[in-house]
Amino acid sequence: MIKNEKQYKISKKRLAEIEQTINSKQSKIANAKEEGAVNSLTRIKNDIKEEIKQYESLKTKGLVLNRKITVAQLPNILIQHKIAKGFTQKQYSEMLGIKEQQLQRYEAENYSSVSFGRLLEYIQKARIKINMSVQEV
């Protein structure tokens, strides 16, 4: 998942590099090894394209609300909310009441070191309302 503008720019540049490499290799495919390399690069290209598409959609259309999510997806909601609202990491960290470097660490690790209580506190500070239901599976 692309989490900020810097990663977005890096992803766009990487996509262009991969596409250029694929184009140059496709005309020279002589064996299965080269064909495998092109296939691998194509899968990577498609993954990057999808991430770019998701990021651009958040930037232009905003966050899709009123959808079912799992508890494990709560950290992504915070990241997506920041992107959709056009906040910088500095602005978002101020809203959450933490230092910018701390937000960068949290996002880099997908909030994995944050306690559930703290995560809920951040969601509340971001003014995101979460409704949950419990179901037996």
Stockholm file with secondary structure:
# STOCKHOLM 1.0

chainA/1-137         MIKNEKQYKISKKRLAEIEQTINSKQSKIANAKEEGAVNSLTRIKNDIKEEIKQYESLKTKGLVLNRKITVAQLPNILIQHKIAKGFTQKQYSEMLGIKEQQLQRYEAENYSSVSFGRLLEYIQKARIKINMSVQEV
#=GR chainA/1-137 SS CCCSHHHHHHHHHHHHHHHHHHHHHHTTCCSHHHHHHHHHHHHHHHHHHHHHHHHHHHHHHCCCCSCCCCGGGHHHHHHHHHHHHTCCHHHHHHHHTSCHHHHHHHHHTTTTTSCHHHHHHHHHHTTCCCCCCCCCC
#=GC SS_cons         CCCSHHHHHHHHHHHHHHHHHHHHHHTTCCSHHHHHHHHHHHHHHHHHHHHHHHHHHHHHHCCCCSCCCCGGGHHHHHHHHHHHHTCCHHHHHHHHTSCHHHHHHHHHTTTTTSCHHHHHHHHHHTTCCCCCCCCCC
//
